[in-house]
Amino acid sequence: MALQIGAVAPDFEAQTTEGKIKFHDWIGNSWALLFSHPKDFTPVCTTELGALAKLKPEFDRRGVKLIGLSVDPVDNHAKWAEDIKETQGAAPNYPIIGDTDYNVSKLYDMLPAATSGDPSKRTPADNQTVRNVFIIGPDKKIKLMLVYPMTTGRNFQEILRVIDSLQLTAKHRVATPADWKQGEDVIIAGSVSDDEAKTIYPQGWKAPRPYLRIVPQPK
């Protein structure tokens, strides 16, 4: 059964660059961003890992833990980190899973269940489907899934924007419109009746259509 938004993120135990973890325990009461890479020492992923290291304070501020994944062993991750620091100006400051048995990649539907063999003999193209982003809430449920091709680097500003929306809409009964950014107007959720909305928003709302009710972002 393919993973879907709202499904419980599969739990697992794995070795990482910061020691062994049990994923749900590691998340705790935080949000989490799990992002995967086809292979160590690949060019686009090198830029992504460096970019994420520089942005870690922004994720920390939002209560989001970062964790990477590659099917290569943890020792390789440590060597790759040196290249990332030298070329990108920042080394990974978050754990990276060594998924050498493909367990996590299979659990998260990134590789076929039949995948086996020595990961060192696999090429990036063999693992090209291992370029995903999963945002997981404190309830351990998947809130967002993104899959990127090998030739397109991930936009972490967009991922931060999505997290802002997810965290806002988890707390308030609103939705965010296209291209929304922190501080901009939002939409009253369709699950809120007009009578309820009058209680929540006594100042009223703009409604170019009855189903499109616009209010300032809740504080």
VENKA-V753219 format. One record per residue. N is the residue number from 1. RES is the residue in one letter. PHI is phi as a letter, one per 40 degrees, with the letter a starting at -180 (999 if undefined). PSI is psi in whole degrees, -180 to 180 (999 if undefined). OMEGA is omega in whole degrees, 0 to 359 (none if undefined). Layout:
n->N res->RES phi->PHI psi->PSI omega->OMEGA
n->N res->RES phi->PHI psi->PSI omega->OMEGA
This chain:
n->1 res->M phi->999 psi->124 omega->182
n->2 res->A phi->c psi->146 omega->177
n->3 res->L phi->c psi->147 omega->178
n->4 res->Q phi->b psi->159 omega->173
n->5 res->I phi->d psi->134 omega->182
n->6 res->G phi->g psi->-14 omega->176
n->7 res->A phi->c psi->153 omega->175
n->8 res->V phi->c psi->129 omega->178
n->9 res->A phi->c psi->129 omega->180
n->10 res->P phi->d psi->134 omega->177
n->11 res->D phi->c psi->156 omega->180
n->12 res->F phi->a psi->163 omega->169
n->13 res->E phi->b psi->141 omega->182
n->14 res->A phi->a psi->155 omega->171
n->15 res->Q phi->c psi->138 omega->177
n->16 res->T phi->b psi->174 omega->177
n->17 res->T phi->c psi->-11 omega->178
n->18 res->E phi->b psi->26 omega->177
n->19 res->G phi->h psi->179 omega->183
n->20 res->K phi->c psi->139 omega->178
n->21 res->I phi->b psi->156 omega->164
n->22 res->K phi->b psi->118 omega->197
n->23 res->F phi->d psi->-51 omega->182
n->24 res->H phi->c psi->-39 omega->177
n->25 res->D phi->c psi->-39 omega->180
n->26 res->W phi->c psi->-39 omega->178
n->27 res->I phi->c psi->-43 omega->181
n->28 res->G phi->g psi->-130 omega->180
n->29 res->N phi->c psi->16 omega->182
n->30 res->S phi->c psi->176 omega->163
n->31 res->W phi->c psi->164 omega->179
n->32 res->A phi->a psi->147 omega->174
n->33 res->L phi->b psi->112 omega->176
n->34 res->L phi->b psi->121 omega->181
n->35 res->F phi->b psi->140 omega->191
n->36 res->S phi->b psi->159 omega->184
n->37 res->H phi->b psi->141 omega->183
n->38 res->P phi->c psi->-33 omega->185
n->39 res->K phi->a psi->151 omega->174
n->40 res->D phi->c psi->160 omega->177
n->41 res->F phi->g psi->39 omega->173
n->42 res->T phi->b psi->146 omega->193
n->43 res->P phi->c psi->-50 omega->183
n->44 res->V phi->c psi->-43 omega->181
n->45 res->C phi->c psi->-34 omega->177
n->46 res->T phi->d psi->-44 omega->179
n->47 res->T phi->c psi->-36 omega->182
n->48 res->E phi->c psi->-45 omega->181
n->49 res->L phi->c psi->-37 omega->177
n->50 res->G phi->c psi->-43 omega->180
n->51 res->A phi->c psi->-42 omega->181
n->52 res->L phi->c psi->-37 omega->177
n->53 res->A phi->c psi->-41 omega->180
n->54 res->K phi->c psi->-31 omega->183
n->55 res->L phi->c psi->-2 omega->185
n->56 res->K phi->d psi->-39 omega->178
n->57 res->P phi->d psi->-32 omega->179
n->58 res->E phi->c psi->-39 omega->177
n->59 res->F phi->c psi->-40 omega->177
n->60 res->D phi->d psi->-42 omega->182
n->61 res->R phi->c psi->-28 omega->180
n->62 res->R phi->c psi->3 omega->180
n->63 res->G phi->g psi->34 omega->182
n->64 res->V phi->b psi->122 omega->175
n->65 res->K phi->c psi->143 omega->180
n->66 res->L phi->b psi->140 omega->173
n->67 res->I phi->a psi->131 omega->179
n->68 res->G phi->c psi->172 omega->179
n->69 res->L phi->a psi->138 omega->168
n->70 res->S phi->a psi->153 omega->181
n->71 res->V phi->c psi->-4 omega->176
n->72 res->D phi->c psi->161 omega->183
n->73 res->P phi->c psi->160 omega->182
n->74 res->V phi->d psi->-38 omega->179
n->75 res->D phi->d psi->-39 omega->177
n->76 res->N phi->c psi->-39 omega->179
n->77 res->H phi->d psi->-41 omega->181
n->78 res->A phi->c psi->-41 omega->178
n->79 res->K phi->c psi->-40 omega->179
n->80 res->W phi->c psi->-36 omega->181
n->81 res->A phi->d psi->-34 omega->179
n->82 res->E phi->c psi->-42 omega->177
n->83 res->D phi->c psi->-42 omega->182
n->84 res->I phi->c psi->-44 omega->179
n->85 res->K phi->c psi->-43 omega->183
n->86 res->E phi->c psi->-39 omega->185
n->87 res->T phi->c psi->-28 omega->185
n->88 res->Q phi->b psi->-11 omega->177
n->89 res->G phi->g psi->2 omega->178
n->90 res->A phi->a psi->134 omega->177
n->91 res->A phi->c psi->155 omega->177
n->92 res->P phi->d psi->130 omega->180
n->93 res->N phi->b psi->37 omega->181
n->94 res->Y phi->a psi->159 omega->182
n->95 res->P phi->c psi->149 omega->174
n->96 res->I phi->b psi->125 omega->182
n->97 res->I phi->c psi->137 omega->170
n->98 res->G phi->c psi->96 omega->188
n->99 res->D phi->c psi->57 omega->187
n->100 res->T phi->c psi->-20 omega->177
n->101 res->D phi->c psi->5 omega->178
n->102 res->Y phi->g psi->12 omega->185
n->103 res->N phi->c psi->-50 omega->183
n->104 res->V phi->c psi->-41 omega->179
n->105 res->S phi->d psi->-37 omega->178
n->106 res->K phi->c psi->-43 omega->180
n->107 res->L phi->d psi->-35 omega->184
n->108 res->Y phi->c psi->19 omega->174
n->109 res->D phi->f psi->31 omega->179
n->110 res->M phi->c psi->-21 omega->176
n->111 res->L phi->b psi->150 omega->178
n->112 res->P phi->c psi->150 omega->181
n->113 res->A phi->d psi->-25 omega->183
n->114 res->A phi->c psi->-4 omega->182
n->115 res->T phi->c psi->133 omega->179
n->116 res->S phi->a psi->179 omega->176
n->117 res->G phi->h psi->-179 omega->184
n->118 res->D phi->c psi->119 omega->181
n->119 res->P phi->c psi->-26 omega->181
n->120 res->S phi->c psi->-19 omega->180
n->121 res->K phi->c psi->-2 omega->179
n->122 res->R phi->c psi->141 omega->179
n->123 res->T phi->c psi->165 omega->174
n->124 res->P phi->d psi->-37 omega->180
n->125 res->A phi->c psi->-34 omega->177
n->126 res->D phi->c psi->-31 omega->185
n->127 res->N phi->b psi->22 omega->189
n->128 res->Q phi->c psi->-20 omega->178
n->129 res->T phi->c psi->-4 omega->179
n->130 res->V phi->c psi->60 omega->176
n->131 res->R phi->b psi->66 omega->186
n->132 res->N phi->b psi->160 omega->170
n->133 res->V phi->b psi->128 omega->174
n->134 res->F phi->b psi->126 omega->171
n->135 res->I phi->b psi->126 omega->187
n->136 res->I phi->b psi->133 omega->182
n->137 res->G phi->c psi->171 omega->177
n->138 res->P phi->d psi->-22 omega->176
n->139 res->D phi->c psi->4 omega->178
n->140 res->K phi->g psi->16 omega->179
n->141 res->K phi->c psi->147 omega->180
n->142 res->I phi->c psi->125 omega->181
n->143 res->K phi->b psi->-25 omega->181
n->144 res->L phi->a psi->145 omega->174
n->145 res->M phi->b psi->132 omega->175
n->146 res->L phi->b psi->141 omega->177
n->147 res->V phi->b psi->126 omega->183
n->148 res->Y phi->b psi->145 omega->172
n->149 res->P phi->c psi->162 omega->184
n->150 res->M phi->c psi->-25 omega->186
n->151 res->T phi->c psi->0 omega->183
n->152 res->T phi->b psi->114 omega->178
n->153 res->G phi->c psi->148 omega->183
n->154 res->R phi->c psi->146 omega->179
n->155 res->N phi->c psi->99 omega->184
n->156 res->F phi->c psi->-20 omega->173
n->157 res->Q phi->c psi->-39 omega->177
n->158 res->E phi->c psi->-39 omega->179
n->159 res->I phi->c psi->-39 omega->175
n->160 res->L phi->c psi->-40 omega->178
n->161 res->R phi->c psi->-43 omega->179
n->162 res->V phi->c psi->-42 omega->179
n->163 res->I phi->c psi->-42 omega->177
n->164 res->D phi->d psi->-43 omega->179
n->165 res->S phi->c psi->-46 omega->181
n->166 res->L phi->d psi->-43 omega->182
n->167 res->Q phi->c psi->-36 omega->178
n->168 res->L phi->c psi->-47 omega->185
n->169 res->T phi->c psi->-18 omega->173
n->170 res->A phi->c psi->-26 omega->184
n->171 res->K phi->c psi->-34 omega->183
n->172 res->H phi->b psi->154 omega->183
n->173 res->R phi->c psi->66 omega->181
n->174 res->V phi->b psi->169 omega->172
n->175 res->A phi->b psi->160 omega->180
n->176 res->T phi->b psi->137 omega->182
n->177 res->P phi->c psi->179 omega->179
n->178 res->A phi->d psi->137 omega->175
n->179 res->D phi->g psi->16 omega->180
n->180 res->W phi->d psi->144 omega->173
n->181 res->K phi->b psi->157 omega->181
n->182 res->Q phi->d psi->128 omega->178
n->183 res->G phi->g psi->-11 omega->181
n->184 res->E phi->c psi->167 omega->181
n->185 res->D phi->c psi->153 omega->180
n->186 res->V phi->b psi->178 omega->183
n->187 res->I phi->b psi->135 omega->175
n->188 res->I phi->c psi->131 omega->183
n->189 res->A phi->c psi->146 omega->180
n->190 res->G phi->c psi->-22 omega->180
n->191 res->S phi->c psi->-9 omega->181
n->192 res->V phi->c psi->119 omega->179
n->193 res->S phi->c psi->164 omega->178
n->194 res->D phi->c psi->-39 omega->180
n->195 res->D phi->c psi->-43 omega->176
n->196 res->E phi->c psi->-42 omega->182
n->197 res->A phi->c psi->-35 omega->179
n->198 res->K phi->c psi->-33 omega->178
n->199 res->T phi->c psi->-42 omega->183
n->200 res->I phi->c psi->-37 omega->183
n->201 res->Y phi->b psi->74 omega->183
n->202 res->P phi->c psi->-20 omega->178
n->203 res->Q phi->c psi->-6 omega->178
n->204 res->G phi->g psi->-173 omega->183
n->205 res->W phi->a psi->164 omega->174
n->206 res->K phi->c psi->137 omega->182
n->207 res->A phi->b psi->85 omega->176
n->208 res->P phi->c psi->-22 omega->170
n->209 res->R phi->a psi->153 omega->182
n->210 res->P phi->d psi->-31 omega->182
n->211 res->Y phi->c psi->-2 omega->183
n->212 res->L phi->b psi->91 omega->186
n->213 res->R phi->b psi->116 omega->190
n->214 res->I phi->b psi->131 omega->179
n->215 res->V phi->b psi->162 omega->173
n->216 res->P phi->c psi->153 omega->178
n->217 res->Q phi->d psi->129 omega->176
n->218 res->P phi->c psi->147 omega->179
n->219 res->K phi->c psi->999 omega->none
